Amino acid sequence: MNILDDAYVNYQHFSQVQLQVGKYKSPVGLERLQSTADLFFVETGYATELTPNYDVGAMIHNDYFNTPVGYAIGIFDGAADNGSEDADVDEARTW
């Protein structure tokens, strides 16, 4: 079974706001957003184990004045701690 990790669309109509929809790393947990080669320590912290790896959702985000400071607000499907969430495409699902 193949699992697609990153699949998203990022749309920017205005320079102050970007809309991102799909499956990607949620903007929670700095160690999840950084590359493994860029981490300061060999192991990640305990708080990283409490954040999702990949999640399905929509987010509005942008940077302030081309600086490292920015904002992000979104709605996500709610992946488990240290896990990834896939889109449910099973048509035979019963409620």
C-alpha positions as CSV (number, residue, x, y, z in Angstrom):
1,M,0.0,0.0,0.0
2,N,1.5,3.3,-1.1
3,I,0.8,6.3,1.2
4,L,1.2,9.9,-0.2
5,D,2.7,12.1,2.5
6,D,2.6,15.6,1.0
7,A,-0.1,16.6,-1.4
8,Y,-1.4,20.2,-1.1
9,V,-2.3,23.3,-3.0
10,N,-1.1,26.7,-1.8
11,Y,-3.0,29.7,-3.3
12,Q,-2.0,33.4,-2.8
13,H,-4.4,36.0,-4.3
14,F,-3.4,38.8,-2.0
15,S,0.2,39.4,-0.7
16,Q,-0.9,39.2,2.9
17,V,-2.8,35.9,2.9
18,Q,-2.2,32.4,1.5
19,L,-4.6,29.5,1.6
20,Q,-3.2,26.0,1.8
21,V,-5.4,22.9,1.4
22,G,-4.4,19.2,1.4
23,K,-2.2,16.8,3.4
24,Y,0.9,18.4,4.8
25,K,2.7,19.0,8.1
26,S,0.5,21.0,10.4
27,P,2.1,24.2,11.8
28,V,2.5,22.8,15.3
29,G,5.9,21.5,16.5
30,L,9.1,23.2,15.3
31,E,11.0,19.9,15.2
32,R,8.4,18.4,12.8
33,L,8.8,21.4,10.4
34,Q,12.6,21.3,10.3
35,S,14.6,18.9,8.3
36,T,16.2,16.0,10.3
37,A,19.7,17.2,9.2
38,D,18.9,20.7,10.7
39,L,18.0,19.5,14.1
40,F,20.3,20.6,17.0
41,F,20.1,17.3,18.9
42,V,20.2,13.7,17.6
43,E,16.8,12.9,19.3
44,T,13.6,15.0,19.2
45,G,12.0,16.3,22.4
46,Y,9.1,14.7,24.2
47,A,6.7,17.4,23.0
48,T,7.4,16.4,19.4
49,E,5.9,12.9,20.2
50,L,2.6,14.7,21.0
51,T,2.3,16.4,17.7
52,P,1.0,14.8,14.4
53,N,3.4,14.1,11.6
54,Y,1.1,14.7,8.6
55,D,-2.6,15.8,8.7
56,V,-5.4,16.6,6.3
57,G,-6.8,20.1,6.5
58,A,-7.0,23.7,5.4
59,M,-4.9,26.6,6.7
60,I,-4.6,30.4,6.2
61,H,-1.0,31.6,6.7
62,N,1.7,34.1,5.7
63,D,4.8,35.9,6.9
64,Y,5.0,39.4,8.4
65,F,7.0,41.8,6.3
66,N,9.3,39.1,4.9
67,T,10.6,38.1,8.3
68,P,10.7,34.8,10.1
69,V,7.7,35.8,12.1
70,G,4.3,34.8,10.7
71,Y,0.9,33.5,11.4
72,A,-1.1,30.3,10.7
73,I,-4.6,29.3,11.5
74,G,-6.3,26.2,10.2
75,I,-8.8,23.4,10.5
76,F,-7.4,19.8,10.5
77,D,-8.8,16.3,10.6
78,G,-7.0,15.5,13.8
79,A,-4.3,12.9,13.4
80,A,-3.1,10.9,16.3
81,D,0.0,11.8,18.3
82,N,3.2,11.1,16.3
83,G,1.0,9.7,13.4
84,S,-0.3,10.6,10.0
85,E,-3.9,10.9,8.8
86,D,-5.1,9.9,5.4
87,A,-8.1,11.1,3.5
88,D,-11.0,8.7,3.8
89,V,-12.0,7.7,0.2
90,D,-13.8,4.5,1.1
91,E,-17.2,4.8,-0.6
92,A,-18.5,1.7,1.2
93,R,-18.2,3.4,4.6
94,T,-21.3,3.2,6.8
95,W,-22.2,5.5,9.6
